Amino acid sequence: MLKEYAELNRCEAELYRKYKQHYGYVFYIGRNTDNSNYFKNYTKKDYNAVCDFLIELNRNDNSHINWNWARFEWMAEHPEFDKSATDSIGLWLDNERIVGAAIYDMYFGEAFCGAFPEYSDLYPEILDYAYRELKDENGLGVSICDDNTAQIKAAQALGFVKAEQTETVMSMELDSVLPVELPDGFRFASLDPSKEPYEFQWLLWQGFDHGTDRSAFEQAEEIIPQIRRHFQSSMSVATIDRNGEYAAYCCVWVHPKTDYAYIEPVCTVPHHRGKCLAKAVVYEALNRAKSLGAKKAYVLSDMPFYEKLGFRKDKHFTFYWKG
């Protein structure tokens, strides 16, 4: 998929000449002469390494927390994720360690671009690669934290323009056990999408307002067990009503290499809304995450619902687009 250096037009060649002059090497054209620094396209074997990269990227600076390991894991098995193009994901390595990445979001047209702070000079190259290889017919949009002024300047220098589209990450400290209350007639249960794919997809179908017609659901949805490598069934919390039907759901993602929990997704079926079930499943899941060592929780949202639960706006991200 990558263009050979010789095929680049004059303007592109000049850009790469500047890369070469500034960095001392150009990742685009393969391994460096000493085999230490090089670019590669993603394969399934790189999955854990990408998760480790995203974990390390957010360890001391959460300005990329909108793209963390859990978001990548959730996306990788999402029914809408275009798995046919994963070899377009770009990885930059130093001594076999991923230090930068360009990852499309579900499908081409939006992407995450990031690099470790000590490799920040790579960001323009990563962003340029993302535009060339991950754009759709409308171009490419990237979400950049408002605090990352250097990345914003790099994006603008490459022709990206600030858009109105934004996203917010909210957070909450898990200092104490959260109060969990369930209405009469409901109970908690773990819901494993690898073992109960029909029930899981039917719950999310209703919970995200696709309708309550079961026949329409069955015609539209392909029922596929969703197997995620770091999924823990105890963190996948649902409520069941007295008729044995799933009513609300929250999944919290925790990893032994991090000290935070990430919420994705949360929903309640329409006829059970207004009963505080979503609050109950979120609090129950966060208490379980706290018992595993999570000190903080993140959610990609700015909904008032989360503010009522105690979350506060942490990081704000703005999209920059290039057609």
C-alpha positions as CSV (number, residue, x, y, z in Angstrom):
1,M,0.0,0.0,0.0
2,L,2.9,2.4,0.7
3,K,4.2,4.4,-2.2
4,E,7.8,3.9,-3.1
5,Y,10.0,6.9,-2.6
6,A,10.8,7.1,-6.3
7,E,7.2,7.4,-7.2
8,L,6.5,10.4,-5.1
9,N,5.9,13.7,-6.9
10,R,8.3,16.6,-6.5
11,C,6.3,18.2,-3.6
12,E,6.1,14.9,-1.7
13,A,9.8,14.2,-2.3
14,E,10.7,17.6,-0.9
15,L,8.6,16.8,2.2
16,Y,10.4,13.5,2.6
17,R,13.7,15.2,2.1
18,K,12.9,17.5,5.1
19,Y,12.0,14.4,7.1
20,K,15.3,12.8,6.3
21,Q,17.2,16.0,7.1
22,H,15.4,16.5,10.4
23,Y,15.1,12.9,11.7
24,G,18.1,11.3,10.1
25,Y,15.9,8.6,8.7
26,V,12.5,8.2,7.0
27,F,10.3,5.5,8.4
28,Y,8.2,5.4,5.3
29,I,10.7,3.5,3.2
30,G,11.3,0.6,5.5
31,R,13.9,-0.3,8.1
32,N,16.8,2.0,8.9
33,T,20.2,0.8,8.0
34,D,20.9,-0.5,11.5
35,N,17.4,-2.2,11.7
36,S,16.6,-0.2,14.8
37,N,14.0,2.3,13.6
38,Y,11.4,1.3,11.0
39,F,7.8,1.4,9.8
40,K,5.5,-1.5,9.4
41,N,1.9,-2.2,8.7
42,Y,-0.2,-3.8,11.4
43,T,-0.8,-7.6,11.6
44,K,-2.8,-9.6,14.1
45,K,0.4,-10.5,15.9
46,D,0.8,-6.8,16.8
47,Y,-2.4,-6.6,18.8
48,N,-0.9,-6.8,22.3
49,A,1.9,-4.5,21.3
50,V,-0.5,-1.9,20.2
51,C,-2.4,-2.2,23.5
52,D,0.9,-1.8,25.4
53,F,1.7,1.3,23.3
54,L,-1.6,2.9,24.1
55,I,-1.2,2.0,27.8
56,E,2.3,3.6,27.9
57,L,1.2,6.6,25.9
58,N,-1.4,7.5,28.5
59,R,0.6,6.5,31.6
60,N,1.9,10.0,32.6
61,D,-0.1,12.2,30.2
62,N,-3.8,11.6,29.6
63,S,-4.0,14.0,26.6
64,H,-4.5,10.9,24.4
65,I,-6.9,9.2,26.9
66,N,-9.7,9.4,24.2
67,W,-7.6,6.7,22.5
68,N,-6.7,4.2,25.1
69,W,-6.1,0.4,25.0
70,A,-9.8,-0.3,25.9
71,R,-11.2,1.8,23.1
72,F,-8.9,-0.1,20.7
73,E,-10.1,-3.4,22.1
74,W,-13.7,-2.5,22.0
75,M,-13.4,-1.3,18.5
76,A,-11.5,-4.3,17.2
77,E,-14.5,-6.6,17.7
78,H,-17.2,-4.1,17.1
79,P,-19.7,-5.2,14.3
80,E,-19.1,-1.9,12.4
81,F,-15.3,-2.2,12.5
82,D,-13.8,-2.7,9.0
83,K,-11.5,-5.6,9.7
84,S,-10.6,-6.0,6.0
85,A,-8.4,-2.9,6.2
86,T,-6.4,-3.5,9.4
87,D,-3.2,-3.9,7.4
88,S,-3.5,-0.2,6.7
89,I,-2.8,0.7,10.3
90,G,0.7,2.2,10.5
91,L,3.2,1.4,13.2
92,W,6.5,3.1,13.9
93,L,9.0,1.0,15.9
94,D,12.3,1.6,17.6
95,N,14.1,-1.7,18.5
96,E,10.9,-3.7,18.0
97,R,9.0,-1.4,20.4
98,I,6.0,0.6,19.0
99,V,6.7,4.3,19.5
100,G,4.0,5.7,17.2
101,A,0.8,4.7,15.5
102,A,-1.8,5.7,13.0
103,I,-5.1,3.9,13.6
104,Y,-8.4,4.4,11.7
105,D,-11.6,4.7,13.8
106,M,-14.0,1.9,12.8
107,Y,-13.6,2.7,9.1
108,F,-11.6,5.1,6.9
109,G,-12.2,8.8,7.3
110,E,-11.3,9.3,11.0
111,A,-8.0,8.3,12.7
112,F,-5.9,8.4,15.8
113,C,-2.3,9.6,15.4
114,G,0.1,9.5,18.3
115,A,3.7,9.0,19.4
116,F,5.6,8.9,22.7
117,P,6.8,12.3,23.9
118,E,10.4,11.4,23.2
119,Y,9.4,10.7,19.5
120,S,7.2,13.7,19.1
121,D,9.1,14.7,16.0
122,L,7.5,11.8,14.3
123,Y,4.0,13.2,14.6
124,P,4.0,15.1,11.3
125,E,5.1,11.9,9.5
126,I,2.5,9.8,11.2
127,L,-0.2,12.4,10.4
128,D,0.9,12.6,6.8
129,Y,0.8,8.8,6.5
130,A,-2.7,8.7,8.1
131,Y,-4.0,11.2,5.5
132,R,-2.5,9.3,2.6
133,E,-3.6,5.8,3.7
134,L,-6.6,6.2,6.0
135,K,-8.7,8.9,4.4
136,D,-12.1,8.3,2.7
137,E,-13.7,10.1,-0.2
138,N,-14.2,13.2,2.1
139,G,-10.7,13.3,3.4
140,L,-9.5,12.6,7.0
141,G,-10.4,13.9,10.4
142,V,-8.2,13.5,13.5
143,S,-9.1,14.3,17.1
144,I,-6.4,16.3,19.0
145,C,-6.5,17.3,22.6
146,D,-6.8,21.1,23.0
147,D,-3.7,21.0,25.3
148,N,-1.5,19.5,22.6
149,T,-0.5,22.8,20.9
150,A,2.5,21.2,19.1
151,Q,0.3,18.6,17.5
152,I,-2.3,21.2,16.5
153,K,0.4,23.3,14.8
154,A,1.7,20.2,13.0
155,A,-1.7,19.3,11.8
156,Q,-2.3,22.9,10.6
157,A,1.1,22.9,8.8
158,L,0.0,19.9,6.9
159,G,-3.3,21.5,5.8
160,F,-5.7,20.3,8.4
161,V,-8.4,22.8,9.4
162,K,-10.1,23.1,12.7
163,A,-13.7,21.8,12.6
164,E,-16.7,22.1,14.9
165,Q,-16.7,18.4,15.8
166,T,-15.4,17.8,19.3
167,E,-15.4,15.1,21.9
168,T,-14.9,15.1,25.7
169,V,-13.5,12.6,28.2
170,M,-14.9,12.8,31.7
171,S,-13.3,11.2,34.7
172,M,-14.1,10.4,38.3
173,E,-11.8,9.4,41.2
174,L,-12.6,6.0,42.7
175,D,-11.8,7.1,46.3
176,S,-14.7,5.3,48.0
177,V,-17.3,2.6,47.4
178,L,-20.2,3.9,45.4
179,P,-23.7,3.5,46.7
180,V,-25.6,0.9,44.6
181,E,-29.4,0.6,44.7
182,L,-31.5,-1.6,42.5
183,P,-35.3,-1.3,42.3
184,D,-37.4,-4.2,43.5
185,G,-37.7,-6.9,40.9
186,F,-34.2,-6.5,39.4
187,R,-31.0,-8.3,39.9
188,F,-27.4,-8.1,38.6
189,A,-25.9,-10.6,36.2
190,S,-22.8,-10.8,34.2
191,L,-23.3,-10.8,30.4
192,D,-20.6,-12.4,28.3
193,P,-20.9,-11.5,24.5
194,S,-18.8,-14.5,23.6
195,K,-21.3,-16.9,25.3
196,E,-24.6,-15.0,24.9
197,P,-24.1,-13.1,21.7
198,Y,-27.8,-12.9,20.8
199,E,-28.8,-11.6,24.2
200,F,-25.9,-9.1,24.2
201,Q,-26.7,-7.7,20.7
202,W,-30.4,-7.6,21.3
203,L,-29.9,-5.6,24.5
204,L,-27.6,-3.1,22.8
205,W,-29.9,-2.9,19.8
206,Q,-32.7,-1.8,22.0
207,G,-30.6,0.3,24.4
208,F,-29.1,2.4,21.6
209,D,-32.6,3.1,20.1
210,H,-32.6,0.9,17.0
211,G,-36.1,-0.2,17.9
212,T,-37.9,-2.9,19.9
213,D,-39.0,-5.1,16.9
214,R,-37.2,-8.4,17.4
215,S,-37.8,-9.5,13.9
216,A,-36.3,-6.3,12.5
217,F,-33.3,-6.9,14.8
218,E,-32.9,-10.5,13.6
219,Q,-33.0,-9.5,10.0
220,A,-30.5,-6.7,10.4
221,E,-28.0,-8.2,12.8
222,E,-25.5,-11.0,12.2
223,I,-25.2,-12.8,15.5
224,I,-21.5,-13.2,16.2
225,P,-19.8,-14.1,19.4
226,Q,-17.5,-11.2,20.3
227,I,-14.3,-12.4,21.8
228,R,-12.0,-9.7,23.3
229,R,-8.6,-10.7,24.7
230,H,-8.8,-8.7,27.9
231,F,-12.5,-8.9,28.6
232,Q,-13.5,-9.9,32.1
233,S,-17.0,-11.1,32.5
234,S,-17.2,-9.8,36.1
235,M,-16.8,-6.3,34.6
236,S,-19.7,-6.8,32.2
237,V,-22.6,-5.9,34.4
238,A,-26.3,-6.2,33.4
239,T,-29.6,-6.0,35.2
240,I,-32.3,-8.6,34.7
241,D,-36.0,-7.9,35.4
242,R,-38.4,-10.3,37.0
243,N,-39.3,-11.7,33.6
244,G,-35.7,-12.7,33.0
245,E,-35.1,-10.0,30.4
246,Y,-32.0,-7.9,30.3
247,A,-32.8,-4.3,31.1
248,A,-29.6,-2.3,31.4
249,Y,-25.9,-2.8,30.8
250,C,-22.4,-1.4,31.6
251,C,-19.0,-2.8,30.7
252,V,-15.9,-1.5,32.4
253,W,-12.5,-2.3,31.1
254,V,-9.5,-2.8,33.4
255,H,-6.0,-3.9,32.7
256,P,-3.3,-5.1,35.1
257,K,-0.8,-2.6,33.6
258,T,-3.1,0.5,34.3
259,D,-4.6,2.1,37.4
260,Y,-7.8,3.3,35.7
261,A,-11.1,1.9,34.4
262,Y,-12.7,2.8,31.1
263,I,-16.5,2.7,30.6
264,E,-17.8,1.3,27.2
265,P,-20.8,0.9,26.6
266,V,-23.7,1.9,28.8
267,C,-27.4,1.6,27.9
268,T,-30.9,0.9,29.1
269,V,-33.8,-0.6,27.1
270,P,-36.5,2.0,26.5
271,H,-39.3,0.5,28.6
272,H,-37.0,0.4,31.7
273,R,-35.7,3.9,31.6
274,G,-36.3,6.3,34.4
275,K,-35.7,3.6,37.1
276,C,-32.0,4.5,37.8
277,L,-30.8,1.2,36.3
278,A,-28.0,2.8,34.4
279,K,-26.7,4.4,37.5
280,A,-26.9,1.1,39.3
281,V,-24.9,-0.9,36.7
282,V,-22.3,1.8,36.3
283,Y,-21.7,2.1,40.1
284,E,-21.7,-1.7,40.5
285,A,-19.2,-2.1,37.7
286,L,-17.0,0.7,39.0
287,N,-17.0,-0.8,42.5
288,R,-15.8,-4.1,41.0
289,A,-13.1,-2.2,39.0
290,K,-12.0,-0.5,42.3
291,S,-11.6,-3.9,43.9
292,L,-9.1,-4.7,41.2
293,G,-7.1,-1.6,41.8
294,A,-8.6,1.0,39.6
295,K,-8.1,4.5,41.1
296,K,-9.9,6.5,38.4
297,A,-12.6,6.0,35.8
298,Y,-12.9,7.5,32.3
299,V,-15.7,7.8,29.9
300,L,-15.8,9.3,26.4
301,S,-18.9,11.5,26.8
302,D,-20.1,14.9,27.9
303,M,-23.6,13.7,28.8
304,P,-25.2,15.3,31.9
305,F,-26.0,11.7,33.1
306,Y,-22.3,11.2,34.0
307,E,-22.1,14.5,35.7
308,K,-24.9,13.5,38.0
309,L,-23.0,10.3,38.8
310,G,-20.0,12.4,39.9
311,F,-17.9,12.6,36.7
312,R,-16.2,15.8,35.7
313,K,-14.9,17.0,32.3
314,D,-11.3,16.1,32.1
315,K,-10.0,16.5,28.5
316,H,-11.5,18.2,25.5
317,F,-10.6,17.2,21.9
318,T,-11.2,19.0,18.7
319,F,-11.3,17.5,15.2
320,Y,-9.0,18.8,12.5
321,W,-10.0,17.9,8.9
322,K,-8.2,17.8,5.6
323,G,-10.2,17.1,2.4
